[in-house]
Amino acid sequence: MDLEKWHKSWRLVACDDGLGAVECLGCNRMSPPGSSNRPFEHDQGCLVATANDQYPWADLRDALAIPGFVKPRSALDGVR
């Protein structure tokens, strides 16, 4: 999985613990780094969920290990 594909389903968010979390863009459930070895638990009916277990932290690690081009984005994209 490349970083662009990962970013269509997940995002990194800051947390008060300073570690952050991965957040699902479909159901907004979060996974802290300490739970990276467990399958992600989506809310029922989440459109990002698949029939297979998902490990977004491992997918992010793998995506960051692959050199390539990522389209630059701004937090202001889409703001008028």
PDB file of N, CA, C and O in Angstrom:
ATOM      1  N   MET A   1       0.848  -1.177   0.000  1.00  0.00           N
ATOM      2  CA  MET A   1       0.000   0.000   0.000  1.00  0.00           C
ATOM      3  C   MET A   1       0.894   1.241   0.000  1.00  0.00           C
ATOM      4  O   MET A   1       1.842   1.337   0.779  1.00  0.00           O
ATOM      5  N   ASP A   2       0.575   2.191  -0.890  1.00  0.00           N
ATOM      6  CA  ASP A   2       1.361   3.421  -0.889  1.00  0.00           C
ATOM      7  C   ASP A   2       0.707   4.456   0.034  1.00  0.00           C
ATOM      8  O   ASP A   2      -0.422   4.278   0.492  1.00  0.00           O
ATOM      9  N   LEU A   3       1.431   5.519   0.288  1.00  0.00           N
ATOM     10  CA  LEU A   3       0.975   6.529   1.232  1.00  0.00           C
ATOM     11  C   LEU A   3      -0.303   7.229   0.783  1.00  0.00           C
ATOM     12  O   LEU A   3      -1.155   7.549   1.612  1.00  0.00           O
ATOM     13  N   GLU A   4      -0.444   7.469  -0.509  1.00  0.00           N
ATOM     14  CA  GLU A   4      -1.665   8.103  -1.022  1.00  0.00           C
ATOM     15  C   GLU A   4      -2.883   7.223  -0.748  1.00  0.00           C
ATOM     16  O   GLU A   4      -3.931   7.720  -0.335  1.00  0.00           O
ATOM     17  N   LYS A   5      -2.748   5.935  -0.975  1.00  0.00           N
ATOM     18  CA  LYS A   5      -3.864   5.013  -0.720  1.00  0.00           C
ATOM     19  C   LYS A   5      -4.176   4.961   0.771  1.00  0.00           C
ATOM     20  O   LYS A   5      -5.344   4.973   1.159  1.00  0.00           O
ATOM     21  N   TRP A   6      -3.141   4.903   1.610  1.00  0.00           N
ATOM     22  CA  TRP A   6      -3.341   4.882   3.068  1.00  0.00           C
ATOM     23  C   TRP A   6      -4.109   6.126   3.512  1.00  0.00           C
ATOM     24  O   TRP A   6      -5.024   6.049   4.332  1.00  0.00           O
ATOM     25  N   HIS A   7      -3.725   7.262   2.959  1.00  0.00           N
ATOM     26  CA  HIS A   7      -4.295   8.544   3.369  1.00  0.00           C
ATOM     27  C   HIS A   7      -5.762   8.701   2.955  1.00  0.00           C
ATOM     28  O   HIS A   7      -6.444   9.589   3.465  1.00  0.00           O
ATOM     29  N   LYS A   8      -6.254   7.874   2.058  1.00  0.00           N
ATOM     30  CA  LYS A   8      -7.667   7.937   1.660  1.00  0.00           C
ATOM     31  C   LYS A   8      -8.575   7.318   2.729  1.00  0.00           C
ATOM     32  O   LYS A   8      -9.778   7.581   2.750  1.00  0.00           O
ATOM     33  N   SER A   9      -8.003   6.500   3.612  1.00  0.00           N
ATOM     34  CA  SER A   9      -8.801   5.827   4.642  1.00  0.00           C
ATOM     35  C   SER A   9      -8.441   6.234   6.065  1.00  0.00           C
ATOM     36  O   SER A   9      -9.249   6.075   6.980  1.00  0.00           O
ATOM     37  N   TRP A  10      -7.222   6.763   6.257  1.00  0.00           N
ATOM     38  CA  TRP A  10      -6.701   7.007   7.598  1.00  0.00           C
ATOM     39  C   TRP A  10      -6.037   8.375   7.686  1.00  0.00           C
ATOM     40  O   TRP A  10      -5.659   8.972   6.678  1.00  0.00           O
ATOM     41  N   ARG A  11      -5.905   8.853   8.922  1.00  0.00           N
ATOM     42  CA  ARG A  11      -5.094  10.046   9.169  1.00  0.00           C
ATOM     43  C   ARG A  11      -4.465   9.933  10.546  1.00  0.00           C
ATOM     44  O   ARG A  11      -4.960   9.223  11.421  1.00  0.00           O
ATOM     45  N   LEU A  12      -3.367  10.647  10.716  1.00  0.00           N
ATOM     46  CA  LEU A  12      -2.716  10.717  12.022  1.00  0.00           C
ATOM     47  C   LEU A  12      -3.280  11.916  12.762  1.00  0.00           C
ATOM     48  O   LEU A  12      -3.438  12.990  12.181  1.00  0.00           O
ATOM     49  N   VAL A  13      -3.580  11.743  14.022  1.00  0.00           N
ATOM     50  CA  VAL A  13      -4.112  12.825  14.840  1.00  0.00           C
ATOM     51  C   VAL A  13      -3.296  12.951  16.118  1.00  0.00           C
ATOM     52  O   VAL A  13      -2.776  11.965  16.640  1.00  0.00           O
ATOM     53  N   ALA A  14      -3.192  14.176  16.611  1.00  0.00           N
ATOM     54  CA  ALA A  14      -2.494  14.428  17.868  1.00  0.00           C
ATOM     55  C   ALA A  14      -3.403  14.032  19.030  1.00  0.00           C
ATOM     56  O   ALA A  14      -4.622  14.188  18.966  1.00  0.00           O
ATOM     57  N   CYS A  15      -2.793  13.525  20.077  1.00  0.00           N
ATOM     58  CA  CYS A  15      -3.531  13.168  21.286  1.00  0.00           C
ATOM     59  C   CYS A  15      -2.818  13.782  22.483  1.00  0.00           C
ATOM     60  O   CYS A  15      -1.640  14.131  22.415  1.00  0.00           O
ATOM     61  N   ASP A  16      -3.549  13.903  23.564  1.00  0.00           N
ATOM     62  CA  ASP A  16      -2.988  14.508  24.774  1.00  0.00           C
ATOM     63  C   ASP A  16      -1.796  13.742  25.327  1.00  0.00           C
ATOM     64  O   ASP A  16      -0.965  14.315  26.032  1.00  0.00           O
ATOM     65  N   ASP A  17      -1.704  12.451  25.016  1.00  0.00           N
ATOM     66  CA  ASP A  17      -0.593  11.646  25.539  1.00  0.00           C
ATOM     67  C   ASP A  17       0.719  11.922  24.810  1.00  0.00           C
ATOM     68  O   ASP A  17       1.771  11.421  25.207  1.00  0.00           O
ATOM     69  N   GLY A  18       0.658  12.722  23.740  1.00  0.00           N
ATOM     70  CA  GLY A  18       1.854  13.059  22.985  1.00  0.00           C
ATOM     71  C   GLY A  18       2.247  12.017  21.957  1.00  0.00           C
ATOM     72  O   GLY A  18       3.179  12.234  21.182  1.00  0.00           O
ATOM     73  N   LEU A  19       1.551  10.889  21.936  1.00  0.00           N
ATOM     74  CA  LEU A  19       1.887   9.819  20.995  1.00  0.00           C
ATOM     75  C   LEU A  19       1.078   9.903  19.713  1.00  0.00           C
ATOM     76  O   LEU A  19       1.555   9.493  18.655  1.00  0.00           O
ATOM     77  N   GLY A  20      -0.119  10.420  19.790  1.00  0.00           N
ATOM     78  CA  GLY A  20      -0.970  10.479  18.616  1.00  0.00           C
ATOM     79  C   GLY A  20      -1.719   9.179  18.410  1.00  0.00           C
ATOM     80  O   GLY A  20      -1.610   8.244  19.204  1.00  0.00           O
ATOM     81  N   ALA A  21      -2.486   9.138  17.324  1.00  0.00           N
ATOM     82  CA  ALA A  21      -3.275   7.958  17.006  1.00  0.00           C
ATOM     83  C   ALA A  21      -3.568   7.952  15.514  1.00  0.00           C
ATOM     84  O   ALA A  21      -3.461   8.979  14.843  1.00  0.00           O
ATOM     85  N   VAL A  22      -3.935   6.793  15.009  1.00  0.00           N
ATOM     86  CA  VAL A  22      -4.453   6.674  13.649  1.00  0.00           C
ATOM     87  C   VAL A  22      -5.970   6.753  13.766  1.00  0.00           C
ATOM     88  O   VAL A  22      -6.572   6.078  14.601  1.00  0.00           O
ATOM     89  N   GLU A  23      -6.582   7.580  12.927  1.00  0.00           N
ATOM     90  CA  GLU A  23      -8.030   7.729  12.933  1.00  0.00           C
ATOM     91  C   GLU A  23      -8.604   7.267  11.602  1.00  0.00           C
ATOM     92  O   GLU A  23      -8.084   7.619  10.543  1.00  0.00           O
ATOM     93  N   CYS A  24      -9.665   6.488  11.653  1.00  0.00           N
ATOM     94  CA  CYS A  24     -10.366   6.051  10.456  1.00  0.00           C
ATOM     95  C   CYS A  24     -11.200   7.212   9.928  1.00  0.00           C
ATOM     96  O   CYS A  24     -11.920   7.856  10.692  1.00  0.00           O
ATOM     97  N   LEU A  25     -11.111   7.484   8.640  1.00  0.00           N
ATOM     98  CA  LEU A  25     -11.886   8.570   8.052  1.00  0.00           C
ATOM     99  C   LEU A  25     -13.349   8.194   7.842  1.00  0.00           C
ATOM    100  O   LEU A  25     -14.173   9.062   7.554  1.00  0.00           O
ATOM    101  N   GLY A  26     -13.679   6.925   7.982  1.00  0.00           N
ATOM    102  CA  GLY A  26     -15.056   6.484   7.813  1.00  0.00           C
ATOM    103  C   GLY A  26     -15.879   6.564   9.087  1.00  0.00           C
ATOM    104  O   GLY A  26     -17.017   7.033   9.067  1.00  0.00           O
ATOM    105  N   CYS A  27     -15.307   6.106  10.197  1.00  0.00           N
ATOM    106  CA  CYS A  27     -16.070   6.050  11.449  1.00  0.00           C
ATOM    107  C   CYS A  27     -15.458   6.888  12.564  1.00  0.00           C
ATOM    108  O   CYS A  27     -16.040   7.003  13.643  1.00  0.00           O
ATOM    109  N   ASN A  28     -14.300   7.469  12.316  1.00  0.00           N
ATOM    110  CA  ASN A  28     -13.609   8.326  13.286  1.00  0.00           C
ATOM    111  C   ASN A  28     -13.138   7.587  14.542  1.00  0.00           C
ATOM    112  O   ASN A  28     -12.815   8.226  15.543  1.00  0.00           O
ATOM    113  N   ARG A  29     -13.095   6.264  14.503  1.00  0.00           N
ATOM    114  CA  ARG A  29     -12.499   5.512  15.619  1.00  0.00           C
ATOM    115  C   ARG A  29     -10.994   5.668  15.530  1.00  0.00           C
ATOM    116  O   ARG A  29     -10.443   5.870  14.448  1.00  0.00           O
ATOM    117  N   MET A  30     -10.332   5.573  16.675  1.00  0.00           N
ATOM    118  CA  MET A  30      -8.888   5.778  16.733  1.00  0.00           C
ATOM    119  C   MET A  30      -8.169   4.562  17.288  1.00  0.00           C
ATOM    120  O   MET A  30      -8.725   3.749  18.027  1.00  0.00           O
ATOM    121  N   SER A  31      -6.903   4.480  16.893  1.00  0.00           N
ATOM    122  CA  SER A  31      -6.040   3.408  17.362  1.00  0.00           C
ATOM    123  C   SER A  31      -4.715   4.019  17.802  1.00  0.00           C
ATOM    124  O   SER A  31      -3.993   4.574  16.974  1.00  0.00           O
ATOM    125  N   PRO A  32      -4.376   3.927  19.101  1.00  0.00           N
ATOM    126  CA  PRO A  32      -3.085   4.433  19.551  1.00  0.00           C
ATOM    127  C   PRO A  32      -1.965   3.484  19.106  1.00  0.00           C
ATOM    128  O   PRO A  32      -2.227   2.330  18.767  1.00  0.00           O
ATOM    129  N   PRO A  33      -0.723   3.968  19.106  1.00  0.00           N
ATOM    130  CA  PRO A  33       0.390   3.115  18.671  1.00  0.00           C
ATOM    131  C   PRO A  33       0.505   1.813  19.462  1.00  0.00           C
ATOM    132  O   PRO A  33       0.938   0.798  18.918  1.00  0.00           O
ATOM    133  N   GLY A  34       0.127   1.832  20.720  1.00  0.00           N
ATOM    134  CA  GLY A  34       0.230   0.639  21.556  1.00  0.00           C
ATOM    135  C   GLY A  34      -0.686  -0.498  21.129  1.00  0.00           C
ATOM    136  O   GLY A  34      -0.500  -1.639  21.554  1.00  0.00           O
ATOM    137  N   SER A  35      -1.663  -0.199  20.301  1.00  0.00           N
ATOM    138  CA  SER A  35      -2.573  -1.260  19.840  1.00  0.00           C
ATOM    139  C   SER A  35      -2.293  -1.652  18.390  1.00  0.00           C
ATOM    140  O   SER A  35      -3.133  -2.264  17.731  1.00  0.00           O
ATOM    141  N   SER A  36      -1.119  -1.300  17.907  1.00  0.00           N
ATOM    142  CA  SER A  36      -0.789  -1.546  16.496  1.00  0.00           C
ATOM    143  C   SER A  36      -0.750  -3.027  16.132  1.00  0.00           C
ATOM    144  O   SER A  36      -0.878  -3.379  14.960  1.00  0.00           O
ATOM    145  N   ASN A  37      -0.577  -3.887  17.116  1.00  0.00           N
ATOM    146  CA  ASN A  37      -0.515  -5.328  16.820  1.00  0.00           C
ATOM    147  C   ASN A  37      -1.892  -5.986  16.839  1.00  0.00           C
ATOM    148  O   ASN A  37      -2.008  -7.187  16.595  1.00  0.00           O
ATOM    149  N   ARG A  38      -2.947  -5.201  17.131  1.00  0.00           N
ATOM    150  CA  ARG A  38      -4.309  -5.728  17.128  1.00  0.00           C
ATOM    151  C   ARG A  38      -5.069  -5.183  15.920  1.00  0.00           C
ATOM    152  O   ARG A  38      -4.819  -4.054  15.499  1.00  0.00           O
ATOM    153  N   PRO A  39      -5.987  -5.961  15.358  1.00  0.00           N
ATOM    154  CA  PRO A  39      -6.774  -5.463  14.216  1.00  0.00           C
ATOM    155  C   PRO A  39      -7.573  -4.226  14.614  1.00  0.00           C
ATOM    156  O   PRO A  39      -8.058  -4.123  15.740  1.00  0.00           O
ATOM    157  N   PHE A  40      -7.701  -3.299  13.686  1.00  0.00           N
ATOM    158  CA  PHE A  40      -8.474  -2.081  13.931  1.00  0.00           C
ATOM    159  C   PHE A  40      -9.941  -2.435  14.084  1.00  0.00           C
ATOM    160  O   PHE A  40     -10.467  -3.258  13.335  1.00  0.00           O
ATOM    161  N   GLU A  41     -10.606  -1.814  15.057  1.00  0.00           N
ATOM    162  CA  GLU A  41     -12.025  -2.068  15.298  1.00  0.00           C
ATOM    163  C   GLU A  41     -12.847  -0.876  14.812  1.00  0.00           C
ATOM    164  O   GLU A  41     -12.856   0.184  15.438  1.00  0.00           O
ATOM    165  N   HIS A  42     -13.530  -1.066  13.699  1.00  0.00           N
ATOM    166  CA  HIS A  42     -14.386  -0.030  13.123  1.00  0.00           C
ATOM    167  C   HIS A  42     -15.756  -0.061  13.776  1.00  0.00           C
ATOM    168  O   HIS A  42     -16.148  -1.066  14.368  1.00  0.00           O
ATOM    169  N   ASP A  43     -16.491   1.057  13.665  1.00  0.00           N
ATOM    170  CA  ASP A  43     -17.901   1.058  14.035  1.00  0.00           C
ATOM    171  C   ASP A  43     -18.657   0.218  13.006  1.00  0.00           C
ATOM    172  O   ASP A  43     -18.227   0.099  11.859  1.00  0.00           O
ATOM    173  N   GLN A  44     -19.766  -0.354  13.415  1.00  0.00           N
ATOM    174  CA  GLN A  44     -20.585  -1.144  12.501  1.00  0.00           C
ATOM    175  C   GLN A  44     -21.051  -0.269  11.341  1.00  0.00           C
ATOM    176  O   GLN A  44     -21.519   0.850  11.551  1.00  0.00           O
ATOM    177  N   GLY A  45     -20.922  -0.775  10.128  1.00  0.00           N
ATOM    178  CA  GLY A  45     -21.353  -0.048   8.940  1.00  0.00           C
ATOM    179  C   GLY A  45     -20.319   0.909   8.371  1.00  0.00           C
ATOM    180  O   GLY A  45     -20.606   1.618   7.407  1.00  0.00           O
ATOM    181  N   CYS A  46     -19.121   0.946   8.946  1.00  0.00           N
ATOM    182  CA  CYS A  46     -18.074   1.846   8.449  1.00  0.00           C
ATOM    183  C   CYS A  46     -17.699   1.471   7.019  1.00  0.00           C
ATOM    184  O   CYS A  46     -17.479   0.300   6.711  1.00  0.00           O
ATOM    185  N   LEU A  47     -17.628   2.468   6.156  1.00  0.00           N
ATOM    186  CA  LEU A  47     -17.313   2.226   4.744  1.00  0.00           C
ATOM    187  C   LEU A  47     -15.837   1.907   4.501  1.00  0.00           C
ATOM    188  O   LEU A  47     -15.485   1.404   3.434  1.00  0.00           O
ATOM    189  N   VAL A  48     -14.978   2.190   5.470  1.00  0.00           N
ATOM    190  CA  VAL A  48     -13.550   1.885   5.331  1.00  0.00           C
ATOM    191  C   VAL A  48     -13.253   0.440   5.728  1.00  0.00           C
ATOM    192  O   VAL A  48     -12.254  -0.131   5.293  1.00  0.00           O
ATOM    193  N   ALA A  49     -14.100  -0.140   6.536  1.00  0.00           N
ATOM    194  CA  ALA A  49     -13.895  -1.515   7.000  1.00  0.00           C
ATOM    195  C   ALA A  49     -13.907  -2.488   5.824  1.00  0.00           C
ATOM    196  O   ALA A  49     -14.617  -2.285   4.839  1.00  0.00           O
ATOM    197  N   THR A  50     -13.124  -3.527   5.944  1.00  0.00           N
ATOM    198  CA  THR A  50     -13.066  -4.574   4.929  1.00  0.00           C
ATOM    199  C   THR A  50     -13.344  -5.922   5.590  1.00  0.00           C
ATOM    200  O   THR A  50     -13.428  -6.017   6.814  1.00  0.00           O
ATOM    201  N   ALA A  51     -13.483  -6.952   4.775  1.00  0.00           N
ATOM    202  CA  ALA A  51     -13.717  -8.302   5.300  1.00  0.00           C
ATOM    203  C   ALA A  51     -12.469  -8.833   6.014  1.00  0.00           C
ATOM    204  O   ALA A  51     -12.570  -9.697   6.885  1.00  0.00           O
ATOM    205  N   ASN A  52     -11.303  -8.318   5.647  1.00  0.00           N
ATOM    206  CA  ASN A  52     -10.044  -8.749   6.265  1.00  0.00           C
ATOM    207  C   ASN A  52      -9.671  -7.820   7.409  1.00  0.00           C
ATOM    208  O   ASN A  52     -10.056  -6.651   7.420  1.00  0.00           O
ATOM    209  N   ASP A  53      -8.918  -8.344   8.374  1.00  0.00           N
ATOM    210  CA  ASP A  53      -8.413  -7.505   9.457  1.00  0.00           C
ATOM    211  C   ASP A  53      -7.548  -6.390   8.872  1.00  0.00           C
ATOM    212  O   ASP A  53      -6.838  -6.595   7.888  1.00  0.00           O
ATOM    213  N   GLN A  54      -7.614  -5.218   9.484  1.00  0.00           N
ATOM    214  CA  GLN A  54      -6.823  -4.077   9.038  1.00  0.00           C
ATOM    215  C   GLN A  54      -5.864  -3.658  10.146  1.00  0.00           C
ATOM    216  O   GLN A  54      -6.227  -3.616  11.322  1.00  0.00           O
ATOM    217  N   TYR A  55      -4.641  -3.352   9.748  1.00  0.00           N
ATOM    218  CA  TYR A  55      -3.593  -2.917  10.658  1.00  0.00           C
ATOM    219  C   TYR A  55      -3.024  -1.607  10.114  1.00  0.00           C
ATOM    220  O   TYR A  55      -1.991  -1.621   9.445  1.00  0.00           O
ATOM    221  N   PRO A  56      -3.680  -0.471  10.389  1.00  0.00           N
ATOM    222  CA  PRO A  56      -3.259   0.790   9.774  1.00  0.00           C
ATOM    223  C   PRO A  56      -1.862   1.240  10.175  1.00  0.00           C
ATOM    224  O   PRO A  56      -1.174   1.873   9.374  1.00  0.00           O
ATOM    225  N   TRP A  57      -1.425   0.933  11.390  1.00  0.00           N
ATOM    226  CA  TRP A  57      -0.065   1.314  11.781  1.00  0.00           C
ATOM    227  C   TRP A  57       0.972   0.546  10.956  1.00  0.00           C
ATOM    228  O   TRP A  57       1.959   1.130  10.510  1.00  0.00           O
ATOM    229  N   ALA A  58       0.762  -0.726  10.754  1.00  0.00           N
ATOM    230  CA  ALA A  58       1.693  -1.522   9.943  1.00  0.00           C
ATOM    231  C   ALA A  58       1.657  -1.068   8.489  1.00  0.00           C
ATOM    232  O   ALA A  58       2.693  -1.002   7.826  1.00  0.00           O
ATOM    233  N   ASP A  59       0.455  -0.753   7.994  1.00  0.00           N
ATOM    234  CA  ASP A  59       0.353  -0.261   6.617  1.00  0.00           C
ATOM    235  C   ASP A  59       1.068   1.070   6.455  1.00  0.00           C
ATOM    236  O   ASP A  59       1.702   1.312   5.428  1.00  0.00           O
ATOM    237  N   LEU A  60       0.972   1.936   7.459  1.00  0.00           N
ATOM    238  CA  LEU A  60       1.682   3.224   7.402  1.00  0.00           C
ATOM    239  C   LEU A  60       3.183   2.999   7.420  1.00  0.00           C
ATOM    240  O   LEU A  60       3.914   3.621   6.649  1.00  0.00           O
ATOM    241  N   ARG A  61       3.643   2.125   8.282  1.00  0.00           N
ATOM    242  CA  ARG A  61       5.077   1.807   8.336  1.00  0.00           C
ATOM    243  C   ARG A  61       5.574   1.327   6.975  1.00  0.00           C
ATOM    244  O   ARG A  61       6.618   1.766   6.493  1.00  0.00           O
ATOM    245  N   ASP A  62       4.817   0.427   6.368  1.00  0.00           N
ATOM    246  CA  ASP A  62       5.217  -0.114   5.070  1.00  0.00           C
ATOM    247  C   ASP A  62       5.180   0.962   3.984  1.00  0.00           C
ATOM    248  O   ASP A  62       6.058   1.009   3.122  1.00  0.00           O
ATOM    249  N   ALA A  63       4.166   1.822   4.028  1.00  0.00           N
ATOM    250  CA  ALA A  63       4.053   2.881   3.017  1.00  0.00           C
ATOM    251  C   ALA A  63       5.202   3.873   3.131  1.00  0.00           C
ATOM    252  O   ALA A  63       5.704   4.360   2.118  1.00  0.00           O
ATOM    253  N   LEU A  64       5.620   4.172   4.345  1.00  0.00           N
ATOM    254  CA  LEU A  64       6.725   5.122   4.535  1.00  0.00           C
ATOM    255  C   LEU A  64       8.066   4.526   4.139  1.00  0.00           C
ATOM    256  O   LEU A  64       9.021   5.263   3.891  1.00  0.00           O
ATOM    257  N   ALA A  65       8.152   3.217   4.076  1.00  0.00           N
ATOM    258  CA  ALA A  65       9.398   2.557   3.694  1.00  0.00           C
ATOM    259  C   ALA A  65       9.589   2.506   2.181  1.00  0.00           C
ATOM    260  O   ALA A  65      10.671   2.170   1.701  1.00  0.00           O
ATOM    261  N   ILE A  66       8.537   2.838   1.429  1.00  0.00           N
ATOM    262  CA  ILE A  66       8.607   2.786  -0.034  1.00  0.00           C
ATOM    263  C   ILE A  66       8.904   4.175  -0.575  1.00  0.00           C
ATOM    264  O   ILE A  66       8.094   5.087  -0.412  1.00  0.00           O
ATOM    265  N   PRO A  67      10.060   4.348  -1.220  1.00  0.00           N
ATOM    266  CA  PRO A  67      10.326   5.661  -1.805  1.00  0.00           C
ATOM    267  C   PRO A  67       9.367   5.930  -2.960  1.00  0.00           C
ATOM    268  O   PRO A  67       8.970   5.013  -3.679  1.00  0.00           O
ATOM    269  N   GLY A  68       9.011   7.164  -3.122  1.00  0.00           N
ATOM    270  CA  GLY A  68       8.105   7.514  -4.209  1.00  0.00           C
ATOM    271  C   GLY A  68       7.667   8.954  -4.101  1.00  0.00           C
ATOM    272  O   GLY A  68       8.160   9.707  -3.261  1.00  0.00           O
ATOM    273  N   PHE A  69       6.756   9.323  -4.941  1.00  0.00           N
ATOM    274  CA  PHE A  69       6.260  10.696  -4.991  1.00  0.00           C
ATOM    275  C   PHE A  69       4.905  10.768  -4.294  1.00  0.00           C
ATOM    276  O   PHE A  69       4.028   9.935  -4.523  1.00  0.00           O
ATOM    277  N   VAL A  70       4.751  11.767  -3.452  1.00  0.00           N
ATOM    278  CA  VAL A  70       3.476  12.035  -2.805  1.00  0.00           C
ATOM    279  C   VAL A  70       3.049  13.431  -3.211  1.00  0.00           C
ATOM    280  O   VAL A  70       3.825  14.380  -3.105  1.00  0.00           O
ATOM    281  N   LYS A  71       1.824  13.557  -3.671  1.00  0.00           N
ATOM    282  CA  LYS A  71       1.298  14.849  -4.095  1.00  0.00           C
ATOM    283  C   LYS A  71       1.246  15.799  -2.900  1.00  0.00           C
ATOM    284  O   LYS A  71       0.591  15.494  -1.903  1.00  0.00           O
ATOM    285  N   PRO A  72       1.925  16.948  -2.984  1.00  0.00           N
ATOM    286  CA  PRO A  72       1.890  17.899  -1.872  1.00  0.00           C
ATOM    287  C   PRO A  72       0.470  18.426  -1.662  1.00  0.00           C
ATOM    288  O   PRO A  72      -0.269  18.651  -2.621  1.00  0.00           O
ATOM    289  N   ARG A  73       0.106  18.617  -0.408  1.00  0.00           N
ATOM    290  CA  ARG A  73      -1.212  19.147  -0.058  1.00  0.00           C
ATOM    291  C   ARG A  73      -1.065  20.200   1.009  1.00  0.00           C
ATOM    292  O   ARG A  73      -0.071  20.244   1.734  1.00  0.00           O
ATOM    293  N   SER A  74      -2.047  21.028   1.091  1.00  0.00           N
ATOM    294  CA  SER A  74      -2.093  22.056   2.116  1.00  0.00           C
ATOM    295  C   SER A  74      -3.333  21.839   2.958  1.00  0.00           C
ATOM    296  O   SER A  74      -4.341  21.322   2.475  1.00  0.00           O
ATOM    297  N   ALA A  75      -3.258  22.235   4.213  1.00  0.00           N
ATOM    298  CA  ALA A  75      -4.437  22.175   5.076  1.00  0.00           C
ATOM    299  C   ALA A  75      -5.518  23.115   4.561  1.00  0.00           C
ATOM    300  O   ALA A  75      -6.681  22.999   4.946  1.00  0.00           O
ATOM    301  N   LEU A  76      -5.140  24.039   3.698  1.00  0.00           N
ATOM    302  CA  LEU A  76      -6.092  25.011   3.157  1.00  0.00           C
ATOM    303  C   LEU A  76      -6.731  24.552   1.846  1.00  0.00           C
ATOM    304  O   LEU A  76      -7.579  25.258   1.301  1.00  0.00           O
ATOM    305  N   ASP A  77      -6.343  23.389   1.332  1.00  0.00           N
ATOM    306  CA  ASP A  77      -6.964  22.884   0.108  1.00  0.00           C
ATOM    307  C   ASP A  77      -8.479  22.791   0.296  1.00  0.00           C
ATOM    308  O   ASP A  77      -8.960  22.243   1.288  1.00  0.00           O
ATOM    309  N   GLY A  78      -9.197  23.315  -0.638  1.00  0.00           N
ATOM    310  CA  GLY A  78     -10.653  23.262  -0.588  1.00  0.00           C
ATOM    311  C   GLY A  78     -11.284  24.393   0.193  1.00  0.00           C
ATOM    312  O   GLY A  78     -12.509  24.516   0.213  1.00  0.00           O
ATOM    313  N   VAL A  79     -10.470  25.235   0.844  1.00  0.00           N
ATOM    314  CA  VAL A  79     -10.999  26.377   1.579  1.00  0.00           C
ATOM    315  C   VAL A  79     -11.111  27.546   0.628  1.00  0.00           C
ATOM    316  O   VAL A  79     -10.166  27.859  -0.096  1.00  0.00           O
ATOM    317  N   ARG A  80     -12.247  28.182   0.628  1.00  0.00           N
ATOM    318  CA  ARG A  80     -12.432  29.343  -0.261  1.00  0.00           C
ATOM    319  C   ARG A  80     -12.567  30.611   0.526  1.00  0.00           C
ATOM    320  O   ARG A  80     -12.730  31.684  -0.055  1.00  0.00           O
TER     321      ARG A  80
END
